[in-house]
Amino acid sequence: MPVKISLIAAVGENGVIGRDNDLPWRIRSEFKYFKATTMGRPLVLGRKCYESLGNKPLPGRANIIVTRNKDYAVEGAHVVHSVEDALRLGAQIAEKDGVDEIFIGGGADIYRLTLPVADRLYLTEVHLKPEGDVRFPPFDRAQWEETKNEFHKAQEGEDADYTIKVLARKAG
Ligand SMILES: NC(=O)c1ccc[n+]([C@@H]2O[C@H](COP(=O)([O-])OP(=O)(O)OC[C@H]3O[C@@H](n4cnc5c(N)ncnc54)[C@H](OP(=O)(O)O)[C@@H]3O)[C@@H](O)[C@H]2O)c1
C-alpha cells in the first residue's frame, strides 16, 4: 500500500502561518480538526513547531521531530536529523500501523522541503491577514485539484472564520 504524504496547515489570506513561535490566531475548532485529522497517523514536525505545540508529544500518533541537534531527545517521540529520514520513518510506521498516510505539520522549513513530494495539501484558509514572521511556501495551484471546500463560521471566542480545503496533486 503506497503511503501518501500530506501537508496540513492553517494559513492566513496573506500566507502567514506563525508569529513569535506561536499561531497568530486562536481557533479552537480548527485545532480540533487538526488533531482529529492527524490522529493515528505519523506526524512530522520541525523542532520549533513541536515545542510551540506544548513541548510534549501529541497523543495517539507517532510524533517525528526534525532537528539538526544530535543531543535532542524527547520521551515518547521519534527524533530525526533530516526530512528524508522523517519521511522514511513515517512511511515505515504507517505501514506497520496499517495506515496509508503520513502528515507533515510544519513549520515553514519542513513544509518547503516536503512540498515537492507531497500528494495532498490539507490547507485551512483562515480569513484574516495577520502580522507574522512565518509563511507557507508558495506553490503552483494549477498542479492541484481541490477535493474539499468547507466554510466554517467562527464560534464564540474564536478569532476568525475559516475554510477547510483539501487539495490533491493532479496526475501526470
Ligand atoms: N499555521 C499552521 O498550520 C502552523 C503549522 C506549523 C507551525 N506553525 C508556526 O510556525 C512557527 C514554527 O515554524 P518554523 O518554520 O519557525 O520552524 P519549524 O519548521 O517548526 O522548525 C525549524 C527547525 O526544524 C529543524 N530543521 C529545519 N530544517 C531541517 C533540516 N533540513 N534538517 C534537520 N532539521 C531541520 C531545525 O531545528 P533545530 O534548530 O533544533 O536544529 C529548525 O530550527 C510557529 O510560529 C508555529 O506556530 C504554524
The ligand as an SDF file (V2000), in Angstrom:
LIG
                    3D

 48 52  0  0  0  0  0  0  0  0999 V2000
   -0.4850   27.6570   10.9990 N   0  0  0  0  0  0  0  0  0  0  0  0
   -0.0020   26.4260   10.9810 C   0  0  0  0  0  0  0  0  0  0  0  0
   -0.6460   25.4850   10.4950 O   0  0  0  0  0  0  0  0  0  0  0  0
    1.3490   26.1600   11.5490 C   0  0  0  0  0  0  0  0  0  0  0  0
    1.8970   24.8890   11.4860 C   0  0  0  0  0  0  0  0  0  0  0  0
    3.1610   24.6790   11.9920 C   0  0  0  0  0  0  0  0  0  0  0  0
    3.8520   25.7220   12.5550 C   0  0  0  0  0  0  0  0  0  0  0  0
    3.2780   26.9480   12.6090 N   0  0  0  0  0  0  0  0  0  0  0  0
    4.0140   28.0970   13.1690 C   0  0  0  0  0  0  0  0  0  0  0  0
    5.2920   28.1330   12.5620 O   0  0  0  0  0  0  0  0  0  0  0  0
    6.2590   28.5660   13.5230 C   0  0  0  0  0  0  0  0  0  0  0  0
    7.2980   27.4350   13.7070 C   0  0  0  0  0  0  0  0  0  0  0  0
    7.7970   27.0830   12.4620 O   0  0  0  0  0  0  0  0  0  0  0  0
    9.2370   27.4580   11.9280 P   0  0  0  0  0  0  0  0  0  0  0  0
    9.1550   27.4840   10.4700 O   0  0  0  0  0  0  0  0  0  0  0  0
    9.7430   28.6790   12.6430 O   0  0  0  0  0  0  0  0  0  0  0  0
   10.0940   26.2590   12.4650 O   0  0  0  0  0  0  0  0  0  0  0  0
    9.9590   24.6590   12.2310 P   0  0  0  0  0  0  0  0  0  0  0  0
    9.9630   24.3570   10.7730 O   0  0  0  0  0  0  0  0  0  0  0  0
    8.8780   24.1030   13.0480 O   0  0  0  0  0  0  0  0  0  0  0  0
   11.2930   24.1840   12.9050 O   0  0  0  0  0  0  0  0  0  0  0  0
   12.5220   24.6430   12.4020 C   0  0  0  0  0  0  0  0  0  0  0  0
   13.5760   23.7400   12.9870 C   0  0  0  0  0  0  0  0  0  0  0  0
   13.4790   22.4460   12.3730 O   0  0  0  0  0  0  0  0  0  0  0  0
   14.7690   21.9010   12.2530 C   0  0  0  0  0  0  0  0  0  0  0  0
   15.0770   21.7530   10.8310 N   0  0  0  0  0  0  0  0  0  0  0  0
   14.6430   22.5210    9.8000 C   0  0  0  0  0  0  0  0  0  0  0  0
   15.1260   22.0680    8.6360 N   0  0  0  0  0  0  0  0  0  0  0  0
   15.8860   20.9900    8.9340 C   0  0  0  0  0  0  0  0  0  0  0  0
   16.6430   20.0840    8.1550 C   0  0  0  0  0  0  0  0  0  0  0  0
   16.7380   20.2230    6.8210 N   0  0  0  0  0  0  0  0  0  0  0  0
   17.2950   19.0940    8.7810 N   0  0  0  0  0  0  0  0  0  0  0  0
   17.2110   18.9420   10.1340 C   0  0  0  0  0  0  0  0  0  0  0  0
   16.4990   19.7840   10.9260 N   0  0  0  0  0  0  0  0  0  0  0  0
   15.8450   20.7880   10.3310 C   0  0  0  0  0  0  0  0  0  0  0  0
   15.7120   22.8870   12.9270 C   0  0  0  0  0  0  0  0  0  0  0  0
   15.7300   22.5220   14.2920 O   0  0  0  0  0  0  0  0  0  0  0  0
   16.9740   22.8200   15.2750 P   0  0  0  0  0  0  0  0  0  0  0  0
   17.0630   24.3190   15.3880 O   0  0  0  0  0  0  0  0  0  0  0  0
   16.6010   22.1400   16.5460 O   0  0  0  0  0  0  0  0  0  0  0  0
   18.1870   22.2090   14.6150 O   0  0  0  0  0  0  0  0  0  0  0  0
   14.9860   24.2080   12.7260 C   0  0  0  0  0  0  0  0  0  0  0  0
   15.3810   25.2190   13.6430 O   0  0  0  0  0  0  0  0  0  0  0  0
    5.4740   28.8550   14.7790 C   0  0  0  0  0  0  0  0  0  0  0  0
    5.0930   30.2270   14.7490 O   0  0  0  0  0  0  0  0  0  0  0  0
    4.2660   27.9590   14.6400 C   0  0  0  0  0  0  0  0  0  0  0  0
    3.1610   28.4540   15.4070 O   0  0  0  0  0  0  0  0  0  0  0  0
    2.0500   27.1830   12.1190 C   0  0  0  0  0  0  0  0  0  0  0  0
  1  2  1  0
  2  3  2  0
  2  4  1  0
  4  5  1  0
  4 48  2  0
  5  6  2  0
  6  7  1  0
  7  8  2  0
  8  9  1  0
  8 48  1  0
  9 10  1  0
  9 46  1  0
 10 11  1  0
 11 12  1  0
 11 44  1  0
 12 13  1  0
 13 14  1  0
 14 15  2  0
 14 16  1  0
 14 17  1  0
 17 18  1  0
 18 19  2  0
 18 20  1  0
 18 21  1  0
 21 22  1  0
 22 23  1  0
 23 24  1  0
 23 42  1  0
 24 25  1  0
 25 26  1  0
 25 36  1  0
 26 27  1  0
 26 35  1  0
 27 28  2  0
 28 29  1  0
 29 30  1  0
 29 35  2  0
 30 31  1  0
 30 32  2  0
 32 33  1  0
 33 34  2  0
 34 35  1  0
 36 37  1  0
 36 42  1  0
 37 38  1  0
 38 39  2  0
 38 40  1  0
 38 41  1  0
 42 43  1  0
 44 45  1  0
 44 46  1  0
 46 47  1  0
M  CHG  2   8   1  16  -1
M  END
$$$$
